[in-house]
Amino acid sequence: MFEEGNLLLFTPFYFKNGALPQPKFFLVLKVCDGNMLLASLPTSKDHVPSDMSVKSGCFEDSKRQVNVFVFLAGESVACHPLTNREFAFSLNTFVYGADLDTYPVSVLEKQIADHLSEG
């Protein structure tokens, strides 16, 4: 499940900063030492400067400290491994380099176990 490139949906996701839990996508970018994940929580919040066009893919402006990967609304970004059903975000979705963080696998496994035990 926690393999590089996987897009996961937590319902809800428990944020490190104690913010109110909510459904959140989680993109696994790198597995470090088998127990730590470098990941991003994609967002629909567009913080791209207004004079830069929003297009699919990665772009960077180091002078303005902008580093972002954009998934355009309706663009297929994932495929369910069992059903082969394609997935697309309904809104433009952004992965900001400044928002990358690390997450211990054990913490995420606990979130999943706690959620399953509630249901």
C-alpha positions in Angstrom: 0.0 0.0 0.0 2.8 2.5 0.9 4.7 2.1 -2.3 6.2 5.0 -4.2 3.7 6.6 -6.6 0.6 5.3 -4.8 -2.2 7.8 -4.3 -4.1 6.9 -1.1 -7.3 8.4 0.3 -7.6 8.6 4.1 -11.1 9.2 5.5 -10.2 11.0 7.7 -6.6 12.0 7.7 -5.1 13.0 11.1 -2.8 16.0 10.5 0.5 16.3 12.4 -0.4 19.8 13.5 -3.6 18.7 15.2 -5.9 20.4 12.6 -9.4 19.0 12.4 -9.3 15.5 10.7 -10.8 15.4 7.2 -10.8 13.2 4.1 -7.4 13.8 2.4 -5.4 12.3 -0.5 -1.9 11.2 0.3 0.7 10.8 -2.4 3.7 8.5 -1.6 6.8 10.0 -3.3 9.6 8.0 -1.6 10.0 5.2 0.9 13.0 5.8 3.2 14.5 2.9 5.1 11.2 1.0 4.8 9.6 2.8 7.7 9.4 6.5 6.7 7.6 8.0 3.8 8.3 11.2 1.9 4.9 12.4 0.8 2.6 15.2 -0.1 -1.0 16.0 0.7 -2.3 17.3 -2.6 -4.5 20.4 -2.4 -7.0 22.2 -4.6 -5.7 25.5 -3.3 -4.0 27.4 -6.1 -1.0 29.4 -4.8 0.5 29.7 -8.3 1.3 33.4 -9.0 -1.4 34.9 -11.1 0.9 35.8 -13.9 2.0 32.2 -14.4 -0.3 29.9 -16.4 -1.6 26.8 -14.7 -0.9 23.7 -16.8 -0.4 20.0 -16.3 3.0 19.0 -15.0 5.9 20.3 -13.0 7.1 23.9 -13.0 9.5 25.9 -10.9 10.5 29.5 -10.6 13.4 29.5 -8.1 13.5 33.3 -7.9 10.0 33.4 -6.7 10.3 30.1 -4.7 7.6 28.4 -6.7 7.9 24.6 -7.1 4.7 22.8 -7.9 3.3 19.8 -9.8 -0.2 20.3 -11.2 -2.9 17.7 -12.0 -5.5 19.4 -14.1 -9.2 18.7 -13.3 -10.5 15.6 -15.2 -7.0 14.4 -16.1 -6.5 10.7 -15.3 -3.8 10.5 -12.6 -4.2 7.0 -11.2 -5.7 3.6 -11.9 -7.2 1.3 -9.2 -4.9 -1.8 -9.0 -7.9 -4.2 -8.7 -10.5 -2.7 -11.0 -8.3 -0.8 -13.4 -10.8 2.1 -13.0 -9.1 5.4 -13.8 -9.2 8.3 -11.3 -9.1 12.0 -11.9 -9.4 14.9 -9.5 -12.5 17.0 -10.0 -10.6 20.3 -9.4 -7.1 21.4 -10.4 -4.9 19.8 -7.8 -1.5 21.0 -6.7 1.5 19.3 -5.0 3.8 22.0 -3.7 7.5 21.2 -3.1 7.4 23.3 0.1 4.7 21.1 1.5 6.6 17.8 1.3 6.9 16.1 4.6 7.9 12.7 6.2 5.5 10.4 7.8 6.3 7.2 9.8 4.6 4.2 8.3 3.5 3.1 11.8 1.5 6.3 12.3 -0.3 5.8 9.1 -1.0 2.1 9.8 -2.5 3.1 13.1 -4.7 5.7 11.4 -6.0 2.9 9.1 -6.4 0.4 11.9 -8.3 2.9 14.1 -10.6 3.8 11.2 -11.3 0.1 10.5 -12.1 -0.6 14.1 -14.6 2.2 14.2 -16.5 0.8 11.2 
